[in-house]
Amino acid sequence: MALPRRALLLAAPYLLVRPAQAATLRLEPAADGLAALTGPGIRRPLRLPARAARMLPTLACGGETLAVAAFRDAADGAALDWLVLALPQDGSIALLALEPLTWRTDATRMNTRISAAGDRMRLLCQRDSASRETSTLWRRETWTDHLAWTPPCTLADAPVRPPLPGTRQHALALWRHRAAALVDTAPTALSPAVLAAAGLQAATFSLAVSITPSMYHPSARRSIV
C-alpha cells in the first residue's frame, strides 16, 4: 500500500538519516579483567578495564556520532571514573579522547556533565569540584572545559583562555595533556598496566588545590546529556 504524500514528507528526514555505527557498539567481557568495546564489523576492539564499565549515550560532534563509554579505576579510598570517546573506523575502534569523568574520595569530589555545542564542532565539559574543609564548609570550583573536533577524527583540548595556575581546571588540563599523549599512541587496550605506564591511575590523580570557600554541598553525580 502506497503511503500518503503527507506521510512521506513527514518521514523523509528519518529516511535520509544513515544509522550511526557508533550506536551499535557494545561492551563484551574479555580476558584479564578487561571488557571489549566492539560491534558489528569490528575486527580490532578497544579493551577497557571491566570495573564499572558501561556504555553511555552517543554524542554528535563534527558531523560524526561518537561512541561513549566509561570505566572505573580505584585506589585506596579513591575512585576515578574515566570517560572514553571513540569512533568505529575501518573495522577497529579509534580512541579519540580519554577524559576524567568523576573523582571521589571522602574529602574530594568532581562531577562532569558533557554536551555538544550548537555548531557540533565542540564538546563542553562542565565541571563541579569540591573538597571538604569542615563538616559544613567545602572549597569548590566550577568551570567549563572545551574539547574541539578536528577532522578526520581528533578531539583535543581547546580552552577559551588558559586556565589559571593553582586552580583545579589547570590541574585537570595538565592531566588531560598526559591522557592525550596516550591517545596519540593509538592503543588497542587501556589495561591497568597501560594506564600506570602513562601515569594515569587513580593513585596518582589529585585535585588538592586551594579554591573558593562555599557552604554549598557538592551536587550528586551528574550524568552525560
N, C-alpha and C positions, 0 to 999 in steps of 0.2 A: 504494500500500500504506500503510495507516494505521500510524503509529508507536506502539509500546507506550507505555502511560501513564507508565512509569518514564522512558523516553527523553524524553518531552515535559517531564516535571518537571525533568530534568537540563538540558535545552536552554533552558528558559524564561528564565533570566537573560540568555542571549545573544540570544534573540529579542527581548527588550524593550529592548536597547541600541540606540539610534539611531546609525548610523555617523557619526563625527565628521568634519565637513567639513575641519577643520584637518589631518587625517591625509592628505587627498588633495592638499594643496598641494605644489608642486614649484618648483624654480628653473630658469628657462629663460634662454638668452642674450638680451641686449638690446643696444641701441646704446650707443656712447660708453663701452665698458668696464664696463658695468653688467650685472647679472643681475636678472631679474624674478621676484619671489615671486608665483606665480599658481596657478590651479587651475580646476576646473570651475565655470562660472558667474561667474568673476571678470572684471569689465569694467575695473577700475582696479587693476592690480597694484602692489605696492610694489617699487621698484627699489633694488638694493643694489650696492655695488662687487663686481665679479666675482672679485677676488683671493681665493683660498681660500674662495670662497662654498660653503656646504654646508648641507643640511638635517640637523637633529638630532632625536632622539626627541621626540614631543609631551609636553606636561605637562598634567595635570589640576589645575585651580585654580578655586575658586569655582563649581563645577558646570559649568565650561566646559573644553574641550580647546584648549589654546593651541598654535599652531604655533611652532616654534623653529628659527631659522636662525642662521648665523654668517658673518662675513666678516672679512678682514684689512686693516688699514691699516698701511703700513710707512713708516718714516722711516730716515734714515741710522743703521744699527746698531741699530735697534729694530723690533719687530713687535708690534702691538696687535690682538688678536682681539676683535671685538665680538659680543655675543650679542643677537639680535633676538627679542623675544616679540611675537607678532601674533595676530590673531583675524579670520577671514573674517566679513564683515558687510555685508549689503545690496549684494553684487556688488563690494565693494572689500576691501582689507586694512587693518584698523585696527591701527596700530602702538601697542602697549601699553607697551613699555619697551625701552630701549637700554642695555645693560649691559656694561662691560668684562669680558671672559672670561679672557683670558690676556695677559700682558705679558712680553716677552723682550728683554733686552739681554745683553751679555757679563757684566755685573755685577749685573743685577737680574732677578728672576723673580716672577711672580704666577700662581698657578693657582686655578681655581674649580671647585667641584662644586655643582650645583644640584639640589634636590629639593623636592617639595611636602610641606607639613606635613600632619599627620593630619587636621586639620579641613578640608583642601582650600581654606583661605582665605588661605594664606600660603606664600610661596616662601622657602626658606632658601638663601643663597649662602654656602657655606663657603670661606673664603679662606686661602691659604697664600702668604706673600710673603717674599722674602729678597733681600738684597744682599750681594755678595762683599766681604769685608774683606781677607782674605789667601787664600793657596791652600787653607787648611784652615778658615778662620773665616768664617762667614756671620752677618749680622744678620737676624733673622727676626721675623715677626709672624703669628699665626694668629687668625682671628676669624670670626664669622658675621654676615652682613648679612641683614636681613629685608625682603621686599617683600610688601605686603599688597594683597589684591584688594578693589576697591570696585566693586560693580555700577553701571552695566551693563558697563563694560569699561575699568577703570583699574587699573594696577599702580603703587604708589607706595612710596617709602622709608618704612619703619615700624620704626625701631630700638627695641629693648627699652630701651636707655638711650643718651643722646647719646654718641657716640664721643669719646675723649679727644683734645684738640688735640695735634698733633705726632705722632700715630700715622698709620699708613697707612690704617687704617679711616676716620679723619677726612678724609684727603686724598681717598680714593675717594668718600666721601659728598659732598664738595664737587663732585667731577666728576659724580656721579650727578644732582645738582640741575641742573647745566648741561645734561646729556642730557635730563632731564625737561622743561626749558624748550623744547627742540627737539621732543620728542614732542608737547607740547601744541599745537604749530602744525599737527599732523596732516599731516606731509609725505607725499608720494607717492614721493619719491626721497631716498635717503641718499647722494647723489653726493659725491665729494671736495670740491666747491665748497660744498655744504650743510654738510658736517662742518666745513670750515675756517671758514665764517661763524659757526658756533656755538662755535668754539674747541674742537673735539673731535677733532683729528687727533693721530696718534701723536707728531708732533714736539712737541706741547705737553703730552703726558701725562707725569707724573713721579710716582714713588713714593720719591724720595730723602729719606727722613727717618730719624731715629735710632730703632732698635728693639733688642730684646734679642739679645745675642750668642749664637751657637749653633754647635756643632760639627757639627750635623746637616745633611747635604747636602739642598738643595731636592728635593722629590719630582718625579717625572716628570709630564708633562701629565696632568691629571685630567679625565675625561670627565663629561658630564652623566649623571645617573642619575635 
